[in-house]
Amino acid sequence: MKNIIYIVLLCMFITACDEERWLEEEVFSDYTSDNSYSTPQLIDIAVVQLYRNISDIRYGQVTQGSTFAFQYTTDCGYNSLNLNAVLNGWGDSIVPEAGQIEYFWENFYKIVYNANVILNRIDDVEYTSETERNIKIGEAKFFRAYAYRSLVILYGGVPLVLEEITSPKRDFVRASAEDVWEQIINDLTDATQLLPEADDVEQDGRIAKGVAYHALSEAYIVVEDYPKAIDAASEVIDNLGYELMKDRFGTRSSEDGDVYWDLFRRGNQNRATGNTEAIYVSQYEFLTPGGEINDVLPRFSIAQYWRLIGNDGENLFTGPTKGNGGRGIAWWSPSDYVINQIWEDSPGDIRNSEYNVIRDLVVDNPASPYFGQNMVESGALDGVNIPFGRRWPGAIFAKCTPIGNFPEEVVDNQANNSHRDRYVMRLAETYLLRAEAYMLNGNPGAAADDINELRARASAPLITGSDVNLEFILDERARELFVEEERLLTLMRTGTNIERVRNFNPVHNGIYGSLQIFDHQNLWPIPNRDIIVNSEAVIEQNPGY
C-alpha cells in the first residue's frame, strides 16, 4: 500500500512540473574551443598549465611514472619495494606495450600540443603590452622545446608537430633526431630573446631568459657545437645576475648545518627570498587549492625506518618523526654509488656532511635495549632478516625531505605531500654543463675551473684538468644534483646509461639481483599503441624492440 501511495505522489509531482522549464538547457560556461584563448588572461591560464604539466611529470603522484622513472632506472637508485618493477628490470620489461613508456610519450606530447595551441592563437588576442605577449610566446616556445628535448633523448627521432592539430590525424612520421634538436635550438633561441630578465619576473616560479640559455647549452652539447654551448652557459653564469650561494642563508640558517643544506630547506628556493642560484623552481603551495601537486619525493625516497625491528625483536622506533624525515615508505632507494662510492675521493665535502647524508638514526623506542643509541653503530640490525622493501638502505638524503620541519599533515597522514618548492634548474648545473662543453672542446683546464667553483663551495678537494673526463663529470653531477637532475636523461644523452646501470644499480650488478639491461636500451621503444593508430603512415620502431 505504501508503495502505491509513493507512486501516486511521484506522478502528481511530475505532472505538476513546468514542462518547458524541464527542457531548458542551463549553460554553466560560455567557453568553447574557439574562444578559450581569446584574452590575455585565458592565454596565461593555458601557459600556467604548461608549468603544471612539467611539475606533474617531474614530481607528481606516481601512477604510470614520475621523476622516479628518471632516477630508479639509473646508477643512482632503484625500486626498493618491488625487485621486478618494470623500470627496475629494463630487459624484457621496457617494451613497446609498457605503461610507463606510453605515459611519458603521451604527457610530453600534451605539452607540445598545448604550446602549439597557444602559439597558434596568441596573434589574434589583443594585448595592451607587446612585451607581455612576447613573454607568453617565449614561455610556450621554451616548454615546447623542453618537451621535445625529453622526447628525443628518450625515444630518438620523433614526429615533429609545430602547428595546432584541429582534426584527427593518422599520418605522423618520425623526424630525424638531428631535425628535432634543430627545432629545439630554434625555439630556445627565440625564448632567450622573448623572456624577461630574472629580476623582472613578477611571480615566483615564472621562467626568465636564463632558463632558455641553460637549456640551450645542453642542446648545443648534443649537436656538438661546443663553442656555442660554452657561450650559452656563460651568458647565464656571467651576465644574467645569477650567483652561487656560498654563505649560510634562509629560514633555518641559525641552526647547525651548511650552505648546501640551506639550499633545500623550506622557503629558501625562490629568487625573491634571496636565492641567486635558483634558475627555474617548480612551485608547490601546501594545502592551497590549485597548488597541491602531490610531491611524493619525501615519502617515497625515505626508508621505512619506523617499521624496523631490532635483533632482540623490539621495534626500534615508535613511529614516523619529523627529525627522521617523516613517514617514509621506501618506494625508491638510493644506490651505494651515491651513498658511499662517489664520496671516497671527496673527503670533507659538505654535500656528504652529517646534515645532508644521514647514515644512522637514534633509536627512540624506550622498550628497546638500544634506546638512545645509533641504530647502525650499535648493531641493532645485525643478524636481522629484513624483507627487501623494509631494509635500511644506508642513508636518508636531507635534500629529499624537510628534516625537522614537516607540516603535521604530512607526517601523520597522506593528505598532501607538497611541502616545498623544487629546483628544475640551478646555477650549479650550468657550471657543470659548461665544464662538459669545455672538456669536449679540448679545454680540460677550463672545465676543472668550473667544477672547482662547486667543489670550493663544498669544501671538497680541488681538481686539475688531468682529472676531468666524462666519468668525473657524471660523478660530480651525482654529488651536486642527486634527485634534482633527471638522471636517466643525462645518462641517455651521454650514451652511458647501459654501462652505469650494469656497474652501479644494485638490482643489476648482483647485490640484490642480476636483472638485465640490453645494449639497444639506450633508447626507449616507441609506444606500440601510437604505431597502431597511426594507420595512414608508418612510425618505425626503434631497433631491438
C-alpha positions in Angstrom: 0.0 0.0 0.0 2.8 2.4 0.9 4.5 1.8 -2.5 1.2 2.7 -4.3 1.0 5.9 -2.3 4.6 6.8 -3.2 4.0 6.2 -6.9 0.8 8.3 -6.9 2.6 11.2 -5.2 5.5 10.9 -7.6 3.2 11.1 -10.6 1.4 14.1 -9.1 4.8 15.8 -8.6 5.9 15.2 -12.2 2.7 16.3 -13.8 2.8 19.5 -11.7 6.2 20.5 -13.1 6.6 23.1 -15.8 7.4 21.1 -18.9 9.1 24.0 -20.6 11.4 24.5 -17.7 12.4 20.9 -17.8 13.5 21.3 -21.4 15.6 24.5 -20.8 19.3 24.0 -21.1 21.4 25.5 -18.3 24.7 26.8 -19.6 27.4 26.7 -17.0 30.2 28.1 -19.2 30.4 30.2 -22.3 33.8 28.9 -23.2 34.3 26.8 -26.3 37.4 25.5 -28.1 37.2 28.6 -30.3 37.1 31.3 -27.6 39.0 29.7 -24.7 42.2 31.5 -25.8 40.6 34.9 -26.6 42.0 37.1 -23.9 45.4 37.7 -22.3 44.1 36.2 -19.1 42.9 33.0 -20.8 46.3 32.7 -22.6 48.0 33.0 -19.3 45.8 30.2 -17.8 47.0 28.0 -20.7 50.6 28.9 -20.1 50.3 28.2 -16.3 49.1 24.7 -17.3 52.4 24.1 -19.1 54.2 24.8 -15.8 51.8 22.4 -14.1 52.5 19.7 -16.7 56.2 19.8 -16.0 55.6 19.7 -12.3 53.3 16.7 -12.7 55.8 14.8 -14.8 58.8 15.5 -12.6 57.4 15.3 -9.1 53.8 14.2 -9.2 52.0 11.2 -7.7 53.3 8.0 -9.3 50.7 6.3 -11.4 52.4 5.3 -14.6 55.5 7.3 -14.0 57.2 10.3 -12.4 60.6 11.7 -11.6 61.4 8.3 -10.1 61.3 6.8 -13.5 64.2 9.1 -14.3 66.0 8.0 -11.1 65.5 4.4 -10.3 66.3 3.2 -13.8 69.9 4.5 -13.3 73.1 4.3 -11.4 71.7 6.4 -8.6 68.7 4.4 -7.4 66.3 1.5 -7.7 62.7 0.5 -6.8 63.2 -0.9 -3.3 59.7 -2.2 -2.8 59.4 -4.4 -5.9 62.6 -6.0 -7.3 60.8 -6.9 -10.6 59.2 -3.5 -11.1 59.0 -2.6 -14.8 61.6 0.2 -14.7 63.8 -1.7 -12.4 64.1 -4.6 -14.8 64.8 -3.0 -18.1 65.5 -6.2 -20.1 62.2 -7.7 -21.0 60.2 -5.0 -19.1 60.9 -2.0 -21.2 58.8 -2.9 -24.1 56.5 -1.0 -26.5 53.4 -2.0 -24.5 54.7 -0.8 -21.1 52.5 1.8 -19.5 55.5 3.9 -18.4 56.7 4.1 -21.9 53.2 5.4 -23.0 52.9 7.7 -20.1 55.9 9.9 -20.9 55.2 9.9 -24.7 51.7 11.0 -24.1 52.4 13.6 -21.5 55.3 15.3 -23.3 53.2 15.4 -26.4 50.4 17.0 -24.4 52.8 19.8 -23.6 53.7 20.1 -27.3 50.0 20.3 -28.2 49.2 22.9 -25.6 52.1 25.0 -26.5 51.2 24.8 -30.2 47.6 26.0 -29.4 49.0 29.0 -27.5 51.3 29.9 -30.3 48.6 29.5 -32.9 46.0 31.6 -31.1 48.0 34.3 -29.5 48.3 36.6 -32.5 44.5 37.1 -32.5 44.5 38.2 -28.9 44.5 41.9 -28.1 47.3 42.9 -25.7 47.9 46.3 -24.3 51.6 45.4 -24.0 53.6 43.6 -26.7 56.2 42.8 -24.0 53.5 40.7 -22.2 52.6 38.9 -25.5 56.3 38.2 -26.2 56.8 36.7 -22.8 53.9 34.3 -23.3 55.3 33.3 -26.7 58.7 32.8 -25.1 57.2 30.6 -22.3 55.3 28.5 -24.8 58.4 28.0 -27.0 60.5 27.1 -24.0 58.1 24.4 -22.9 57.7 23.0 -26.4 61.5 22.8 -26.6 61.6 21.2 -23.1 59.1 18.5 -24.2 60.9 17.7 -27.4 64.3 17.6 -25.6 62.8 14.9 -23.3 61.2 13.0 -26.2 64.3 13.0 -28.4 66.5 11.8 -25.6 64.1 9.1 -24.6 62.9 7.8 -28.0 65.3 9.2 -30.6 63.7 10.9 -33.6 60.0 11.6 -33.1 57.2 13.2 -35.0 57.8 16.9 -35.1 54.5 18.8 -34.8 54.7 22.6 -34.8 51.1 23.6 -35.6 47.9 23.2 -33.7 46.0 20.0 -34.7 42.3 20.6 -35.0 41.1 17.3 -36.6 42.1 13.6 -36.4 45.5 12.9 -37.8 46.9 9.4 -38.5 49.8 10.1 -40.8 52.6 11.1 -38.4 56.2 10.2 -39.4 59.3 10.4 -37.4 61.7 13.3 -37.9 65.4 12.6 -37.5 66.9 13.3 -34.1 69.0 16.0 -35.8 65.9 17.8 -37.1 64.3 17.6 -33.7 67.4 19.1 -32.0 67.5 21.8 -34.6 63.9 22.8 -33.7 64.7 22.7 -30.0 67.6 25.1 -30.6 65.4 27.4 -32.7 62.7 27.5 -30.0 65.2 28.1 -27.2 67.0 30.8 -29.2 63.7 32.6 -29.7 62.9 32.2 -26.0 66.2 33.8 -25.0 65.1 37.0 -26.7 61.5 36.9 -25.6 61.7 36.0 -21.9 62.4 38.7 -19.3 65.5 39.2 -17.1 65.4 37.3 -13.8 64.9 40.5 -11.8 62.0 41.5 -13.9 60.0 38.3 -13.3 57.0 39.3 -11.2 55.9 35.9 -9.8 57.8 33.1 -8.2 58.2 30.1 -10.4 58.0 32.0 -13.7 60.9 31.5 -16.1 63.3 34.1 -17.3 65.8 34.1 -20.2 68.4 32.3 -18.1 66.2 29.1 -18.2 66.4 29.2 -22.0 70.1 29.8 -22.2 70.7 27.0 -19.7 68.7 24.5 -21.8 70.4 25.9 -25.0 73.8 25.0 -23.6 72.8 21.4 -23.2 71.3 21.3 -26.7 74.4 22.6 -28.3 76.4 20.0 -26.5 74.2 17.3 -28.0 74.7 18.7 -31.6 78.5 19.0 -30.8 78.6 22.8 -31.2 80.7 23.2 -28.1 81.7 26.9 -28.5 78.0 27.8 -28.7 77.3 25.6 -25.7 80.0 27.4 -23.8 78.6 30.8 -24.8 75.1 29.9 -23.8 76.2 28.7 -20.3 78.5 31.8 -19.9 75.5 34.0 -20.6 73.8 32.6 -17.5 76.9 32.5 -15.4 78.4 35.9 -16.2 75.6 38.2 -17.4 72.2 37.5 -16.1 72.5 38.1 -12.3 72.8 34.6 -11.1 75.4 33.6 -8.4 76.2 30.5 -6.4 75.0 30.7 -2.8 78.3 30.4 -0.8 77.2 31.6 2.7 74.5 30.4 5.1 71.1 31.8 4.3 67.4 31.5 4.6 64.8 30.2 7.1 67.0 27.9 9.2 70.5 29.4 8.8 70.8 29.9 12.6 70.6 26.1 13.0 73.5 23.7 12.7 74.1 22.9 9.0 75.8 24.3 6.0 75.0 26.3 2.8 74.2 23.2 0.8 71.7 22.1 3.5 70.2 25.6 3.4 69.6 25.3 -0.4 66.9 22.7 0.3 65.1 24.0 3.4 61.5 25.1 3.1 61.1 28.7 1.9 64.7 29.0 0.5 64.2 28.1 -3.1 63.0 31.3 -4.8 64.9 34.3 -6.0 62.5 36.6 -4.1 63.9 35.1 -0.9 67.5 36.0 -1.8 68.5 32.7 -3.6 70.5 33.9 -6.6 71.4 30.3 -7.6 67.9 29.3 -8.5 67.1 29.5 -12.2 63.8 27.6 -12.5 61.8 26.5 -9.5 58.6 24.5 -9.5 56.0 25.9 -7.1 54.1 23.9 -4.6 51.7 25.6 -2.3 50.9 23.3 0.7 47.1 22.9 1.3 46.3 25.6 -1.2 43.7 24.9 -3.8 45.4 24.7 -7.2 48.9 24.3 -5.6 48.6 20.8 -4.3 50.6 18.8 -6.7 51.3 15.7 -4.8 55.1 15.9 -4.4 55.9 12.3 -3.4 59.6 12.6 -3.0 59.7 12.8 0.8 57.6 9.7 1.4 58.8 7.6 -1.5 62.6 8.2 -1.0 62.7 7.7 2.7 63.2 4.3 4.3 60.6 2.6 6.4 62.8 3.1 9.4 59.7 3.4 11.6 58.9 -0.3 11.0 62.4 -1.6 11.7 62.7 -4.3 14.4 66.0 -4.8 16.2 67.7 -8.2 16.7 66.0 -8.5 20.1 62.6 -8.5 18.5 61.6 -5.0 19.7 60.6 -2.1 17.4 63.4 0.4 17.2 61.1 3.4 16.6 57.7 4.5 18.0 56.6 5.8 14.6 57.4 8.4 11.9 59.0 11.5 13.2 59.9 14.9 11.7 63.5 14.5 12.8 64.0 11.3 10.8 62.4 12.6 7.6 58.7 11.8 8.1 56.7 8.8 7.1 58.9 7.1 4.6 57.6 4.1 2.6 60.8 3.4 0.6 59.3 3.1 -2.8 62.6 4.2 -4.2 66.1 4.0 -2.6 69.5 5.5 -3.4 72.2 3.1 -4.5 75.5 2.6 -2.8 77.1 4.6 -5.6 75.5 7.8 -4.3 75.6 6.9 -0.6 79.3 5.9 -0.5 81.3 5.4 -3.7 81.2 8.9 -5.1 82.5 10.4 -1.8 85.6 8.2 -1.5 87.7 10.7 -3.3 86.0 13.7 -2.0 86.9 14.0 1.7 85.5 17.0 3.7 82.8 17.5 1.1 79.8 19.3 2.8 77.4 17.7 0.3 78.3 14.5 2.2 78.1 16.1 5.7 76.1 14.6 8.5 73.5 17.2 7.8 73.0 16.2 4.2 73.5 12.4 4.1 72.1 10.9 7.3 73.6 7.4 7.7 72.4 6.5 11.1 69.3 7.2 13.3 68.9 7.3 17.1 66.6 4.6 18.4 63.6 6.3 20.1 61.6 3.3 21.4 62.1 3.2 25.2 61.2 -0.5 25.1 64.2 -1.3 23.0 67.5 -2.1 24.7 69.1 0.1 22.0 67.1 3.1 23.1 69.1 6.3 22.7 71.8 4.6 20.7 72.6 4.9 17.0 70.8 2.1 15.2 73.6 1.1 12.8 76.6 1.8 15.0 75.1 -0.2 17.9 74.5 -3.2 15.7 70.8 -3.2 16.4 70.1 -4.6 12.9 72.9 -7.2 12.9 71.6 -10.6 12.0 68.0 -9.5 11.3 66.4 -10.9 8.2 64.6 -7.8 6.9 62.3 -8.1 3.8 63.5 -6.4 0.7 61.1 -3.5 0.9 61.8 -2.7 4.5 65.6 -2.7 4.6 67.6 0.2 5.8 69.2 1.3 2.5 72.1 3.1 4.1 71.1 6.7 4.2 68.5 9.4 4.1 69.3 12.4 1.9 68.2 15.6 3.6 67.6 17.4 0.3 64.7 14.9 -0.3 62.8 15.9 2.8 62.3 18.8 5.2 64.1 17.2 8.2 62.6 18.6 11.4 60.2 20.9 9.6 57.3 18.9 8.3 53.7 20.2 8.4 51.9 17.8 10.7 49.5 16.7 7.9 52.5 15.3 6.0 54.0 13.4 9.0 50.8 12.0 10.4 48.9 11.1 7.2 48.9 11.2 3.5 46.6 14.1 3.0 49.1 16.1 0.9 52.8 15.8 0.4 53.6 19.2 -1.2 55.9 20.8 1.3 58.4 23.0 -0.5 59.2 24.3 -4.0 61.7 22.3 -6.0 64.5 23.2 -8.4 64.2 22.3 -12.0 67.4 24.2 -12.9 70.1 25.6 -10.6 73.2 27.5 -11.5 75.4 24.7 -10.2 74.2 22.6 -13.1 75.0 25.4 -15.6 78.6 25.3 -14.4 78.6 21.5 -15.0 77.2 21.9 -18.5 79.9 24.5 -19.3 82.5 22.2 -17.8 81.3 19.4 -20.1 81.4 21.6 -23.1 84.9 22.9 -22.3 86.1 19.3 -21.9 84.6 18.2 -25.2 86.1 21.3 -26.8 89.6 20.3 -25.7 90.0 22.6 -22.7 90.0 20.4 -19.6 91.7 23.1 -17.6 88.7 25.4 -18.0 86.4 22.5 -17.3 88.3 21.9 -14.0 87.9 25.6 -13.1 84.1 25.4 -13.5 83.9 22.2 -11.5 86.1 23.7 -8.8 83.6 26.5 -8.3 81.3 23.9 -6.9 83.9 21.9 -5.1 85.3 25.0 -3.4 81.8 25.9 -2.2 81.5 22.3 -0.9 85.0 22.4 0.8 86.0 19.4 -1.4 89.5 18.9 -2.7 90.1 20.9 -5.9 90.9 19.2 -9.1 93.1 19.8 -12.2 92.5 19.4 -15.9 94.1 15.9 -15.8 91.2 14.8 -13.5 88.5 15.8 -15.9 86.7 13.2 -18.1 83.1 12.3 -18.7 83.0 9.8 -15.8 84.2 12.5 -13.4 81.6 15.0 -14.6 78.9 12.4 -14.2 80.1 11.7 -10.7 80.2 15.4 -9.9 76.6 15.8 -11.2 75.6 13.0 -8.8 77.3 14.7 -5.9 75.7 18.1 -6.7 72.4 17.3 -8.4 71.2 14.0 -6.9 67.4 13.7 -7.3 67.4 17.2 -8.9 68.6 16.3 -12.4 66.6 13.9 -14.5 69.5 11.4 -14.2 68.2 9.0 -16.8 68.1 11.7 -19.4 71.6 12.8 -18.5 72.9 9.2 -18.9 71.0 8.6 -22.1 72.1 11.9 -23.6 75.8 11.0 -22.9 75.4 7.4 -24.0 76.4 6.0 -20.6 73.3 4.6 -19.2 73.8 0.9 -20.1 77.3 0.7 -18.7 76.4 2.6 -15.5 73.3 0.6 -14.7 75.2 -2.6 -15.1 78.0 -1.3 -12.8 76.1 0.6 -10.1 72.5 -0.3 -10.0 72.1 -3.0 -7.2 69.3 -4.9 -8.9 71.5 -5.3 -11.9 75.1 -5.7 -10.5 74.4 -8.7 -8.3 73.9 -7.0 -4.9 70.1 -7.5 -4.8 69.6 -9.1 -8.2 71.0 -9.7 -11.7 68.4 -8.2 -13.9 69.3 -7.5 -17.5 69.6 -4.3 -19.5 70.2 -4.8 -23.2 72.6 -2.9 -25.4 69.8 -1.4 -27.5 68.1 0.1 -24.5 69.8 3.5 -24.5 66.6 4.4 -26.3 63.1 3.5 -25.2 60.7 1.9 -27.6 58.0 3.9 -29.4 54.7 3.0 -27.8 53.0 0.3 -29.8 49.6 1.9 -29.4 50.7 5.0 -31.3 52.3 3.0 -34.0 49.0 1.0 -34.5 46.6 4.0 -34.5 48.8 5.9 -37.0 47.1 4.0 -39.8 47.9 6.3 -42.7 51.7 6.3 -42.3 54.5 4.3 -40.7 56.2 5.2 -37.5 59.2 3.0 -37.4 60.0 1.2 -34.1 63.4 1.6 -32.5 66.0 -1.2 -33.2 65.8 -4.1 -30.8 62.2 -3.8 -29.9 
